[in-house]
Amino acid sequence: MKNVTVISNNRDSIIEVSHRSSDSGAWIVGQWRRKLWYRKRISSHWFIDKEQAFAFAHEMKREHVEKSLR
């Protein structure tokens, strides 16, 4: 079973952390670009630790928000 946690869901971008319960050593942070009715993956980062994955995802969110405020 795949567990997905959405960290950020903006108008143009989605950042999520996914994890499969069958593979305990893979945590994936993905960023998607949204265009009309479809999504395109623009980055994927793999981690072996849940805390590292969530820390990285929250850092991506912070950088994305700062970038959009400029």
Rosetta silent file (secondary structure, phi, psi, omega in degrees, C-alpha in Angstrom):
SEQUENCE: MKNVTVISNNRDSIIEVSHRSSDSGAWIVGQWRRKLWYRKRISSHWFIDKEQAFAFAHEMKREHVEKSLR
SCORE:     score description
SCORE:     0.000 S_00000001
   1 L     0.000  137.504 -178.654    0.000    0.000    0.000 S_00000001
   2 E   -99.246  126.222  177.075    1.276    3.457   -0.907 S_00000001
   3 E  -104.375  128.306 -179.192    0.991    6.240    1.659 S_00000001
   4 E  -125.111  130.110  175.493    1.128    9.806    0.345 S_00000001
   5 E  -117.614  120.632  179.087    1.335   12.961    2.449 S_00000001
   6 E   -85.335  122.096 -179.738    0.821   16.264    0.651 S_00000001
   7 E   -90.454  -40.631  179.978    3.097   18.937    2.109 S_00000001
   8 E  -143.184  136.648  179.177    2.122   21.789   -0.218 S_00000001
   9 E  -135.604   78.732 -179.611   -0.701   22.115   -2.721 S_00000001
  10 L   -86.173  179.659  179.563   -0.390   25.491   -4.433 S_00000001
  11 L   -61.754  -35.594 -174.393   -2.069   26.709   -7.576 S_00000001
  12 L  -116.726   -6.451 -173.941    0.862   25.646   -9.773 S_00000001
  13 E  -146.962  147.693  176.622    2.858   23.108   -7.728 S_00000001
  14 E  -128.389  132.280  174.726    2.400   20.090   -5.460 S_00000001
  15 E  -118.599  126.849 -177.444    5.018   18.754   -3.011 S_00000001
  16 E  -140.888  154.496  175.058    4.360   15.331   -1.504 S_00000001
  17 E  -113.305  125.711  179.469    6.089   12.603    0.493 S_00000001
  18 E  -122.164  153.249 -176.380    5.268    9.029   -0.500 S_00000001
  19 E  -154.478  132.992  175.654    6.143    5.720    1.104 S_00000001
  20 E   -98.221  131.834 -178.826    5.241    2.118    0.328 S_00000001
  21 L   -66.939  -22.993  178.342    4.606   -0.062    3.351 S_00000001
  22 L   -76.452  -19.274  179.692    6.162   -3.014    1.494 S_00000001
  23 L  -122.687   92.943 -173.081    9.482   -1.111    1.157 S_00000001
  24 L   -72.187  -10.422 -176.251   10.403    0.284    4.551 S_00000001
  25 L  -104.904   13.434 -178.275   13.634    1.901    3.333 S_00000001
  26 L  -129.327  115.193  174.191   12.352    4.242    0.637 S_00000001
  27 E  -117.399  126.400 -173.104   10.802    7.642    1.290 S_00000001
  28 E  -117.776  126.238  173.892   10.246    9.720   -1.851 S_00000001
  29 E  -103.672  117.894 -178.731    9.794   13.490   -1.976 S_00000001
  30 E  -119.219  145.500  174.705    8.250   14.496   -5.263 S_00000001
  31 E  -120.132  131.703 -177.101    7.416   17.855   -6.752 S_00000001
  32 E  -118.584  141.916  173.395    4.754   18.137   -9.440 S_00000001
  33 E  -101.736  131.011 -177.861    3.948   21.024  -11.757 S_00000001
  34 E   -99.933  129.236  175.846    0.256   21.489  -12.429 S_00000001
  35 E  -133.552  113.365 -179.645   -0.943   22.554  -15.902 S_00000001
  36 L    50.906 -106.277 -174.938   -4.686   22.700  -16.541 S_00000001
  37 L  -108.121    7.280  179.776   -5.905   19.129  -15.977 S_00000001
  38 E  -130.212  164.743  178.414   -2.614   17.182  -15.755 S_00000001
  39 E  -120.341  145.598  177.215    0.471   16.969  -13.527 S_00000001
  40 E  -127.387  126.877  178.799    4.123   16.626  -14.533 S_00000001
  41 E   -73.722  126.591  179.904    6.788   15.435  -12.098 S_00000001
  42 E  -109.199  -16.391  174.283    9.632   17.935  -12.049 S_00000001
  43 E  -157.241  152.756  179.033   11.738   16.443   -9.243 S_00000001
  44 E  -147.192  123.464 -179.049   12.084   13.283   -7.202 S_00000001
  45 E  -125.965  131.654 -175.908   14.377   12.813   -4.186 S_00000001
  46 E  -106.547  139.641  179.337   14.779    9.500   -2.360 S_00000001
  47 E  -134.486  157.949  177.549   15.550    9.083    1.345 S_00000001
  48 L  -103.605   -2.696 -176.218   15.966    6.120    3.697 S_00000001
  49 L  -128.822  133.368 -178.796   14.700    7.991    6.755 S_00000001
  50 H   -60.974  -44.588 -177.439   11.222    9.462    7.352 S_00000001
  51 H   -63.426  -41.020  178.220   12.513   12.473    9.303 S_00000001
  52 H   -64.044  -41.786 -179.129   14.999   13.411    6.564 S_00000001
  53 H   -63.183  -46.509 -179.558   12.307   13.150    3.887 S_00000001
  54 H   -69.008  -36.942  177.075    9.858   15.367    5.760 S_00000001
  55 H   -63.222  -43.216  178.925   12.561   17.902    6.671 S_00000001
  56 H   -64.471  -42.985 -179.590   13.592   18.124    3.010 S_00000001
  57 H   -62.864  -41.613  178.775    9.954   18.459    1.862 S_00000001
  58 H   -68.322  -33.923  175.532    9.287   21.286    4.319 S_00000001
  59 H   -66.154  -41.951  176.113   12.484   23.031    3.169 S_00000001
  60 H   -59.998  -42.013  179.800   11.308   22.720   -0.465 S_00000001
  61 H   -62.762  -45.738  179.928    7.976   24.235    0.551 S_00000001
  62 H   -60.294  -45.066  179.580    9.688   27.139    2.336 S_00000001
  63 H   -65.343  -38.445  179.520   11.922   27.852   -0.685 S_00000001
  64 H   -65.629  -41.028  179.030    8.958   27.642   -3.068 S_00000001
  65 H   -66.136  -43.607  178.461    6.938   30.115   -0.978 S_00000001
  66 H   -61.998  -40.754  179.675    9.888   32.525   -0.755 S_00000001
  67 H   -65.181  -39.226 -178.511   10.436   32.272   -4.504 S_00000001
  68 H   -73.764  -21.529  178.919    6.773   32.980   -5.272 S_00000001
  69 H   -80.877  -14.702 -179.283    6.777   36.065   -3.016 S_00000001
  70 L   -72.622    0.000    0.000    9.576   37.731   -5.008 S_00000001
